Amino acid sequence: MNFNVYIDKQTGERLERLARTRRTSRNALIREALVHLLERGAKAKWPPEVLAFQGIPGVRPFEAARRRLGAPRKDPLA
C-alpha cells in the first residue's frame, strides 16, 4: 500500500539525519515507527515492569510521609 505523508521541514531533516545515522531509508524508519505505534495500540499503556513494581524492600513508601505534609501557604499556580 502506498500513501503520502506531509511533514514539516524540521521533522523531515531529523528523519533524514536518523536515516543516514542508521544507514537505512526514511521509508524504512517510518514503517518501523508505524509498526511500533500499532503494536502499542492507540492508548498508551504502562510497561509490564512498571505495573508489576512492588516497591523497594526496606524503603518507606512516599505516601507514608504524606500525613506530615501541610497545605501550601499560597497557591503556587495562582
C-alpha positions in Angstrom: 0.0 0.0 0.0 1.3 3.4 -0.9 0.3 6.8 0.5 1.8 10.3 1.0 2.7 11.8 4.4 3.4 15.5 4.6 5.7 16.6 7.5 7.3 19.9 8.4 10.8 20.8 7.3 12.4 20.3 10.7 10.9 16.8 11.2 12.0 15.9 7.6 15.5 17.0 8.4 15.6 15.0 11.6 14.3 11.9 9.8 16.9 12.3 7.1 19.7 12.6 9.7 18.4 9.5 11.6 18.2 7.5 8.3 21.8 8.4 7.5 23.0 7.5 11.0 21.2 4.2 10.9 22.1 3.6 7.3 18.6 2.9 6.2 15.9 4.7 4.3 13.4 7.2 5.5 10.6 4.9 4.4 12.1 2.1 6.5 12.1 4.3 9.6 8.5 5.4 9.0 7.4 1.8 8.6 9.2 0.9 11.8 7.6 3.7 13.7 4.1 2.8 12.4 4.6 -0.9 13.4 5.7 0.3 16.9 2.7 2.6 17.3 0.2 0.0 16.1 1.7 -2.7 18.4 1.3 -0.3 21.4 -2.2 0.5 20.4 -3.8 3.9 20.2 -3.9 4.3 24.0 -0.5 4.5 25.9 0.0 1.8 28.5 2.4 1.4 31.3 5.0 -1.3 30.6 4.6 -4.6 32.5 7.7 -3.8 34.6 6.1 -0.7 35.9 2.8 -2.4 36.6 4.5 -5.2 38.5 6.7 -3.0 40.6 6.0 -3.5 44.3 8.5 -1.0 45.8 12.0 -1.4 47.1 12.3 -3.5 50.2 13.3 -1.5 53.3 12.3 1.9 51.8 9.2 3.5 53.2 6.7 4.5 50.5 6.4 8.2 49.7 2.7 8.1 50.8 3.8 7.2 54.4 5.1 10.8 54.9 2.1 12.5 53.2 0.2 12.9 56.6 3.0 15.2 57.8 2.8 17.5 54.8 0.9 20.7 55.4 -1.0 22.6 52.9 1.0 25.2 51.0 0.9 28.7 52.4 0.0 30.1 49.0 -1.2 28.5 45.8 1.9 28.2 43.6 -0.1 28.3 40.4 -2.1 31.4 41.3 
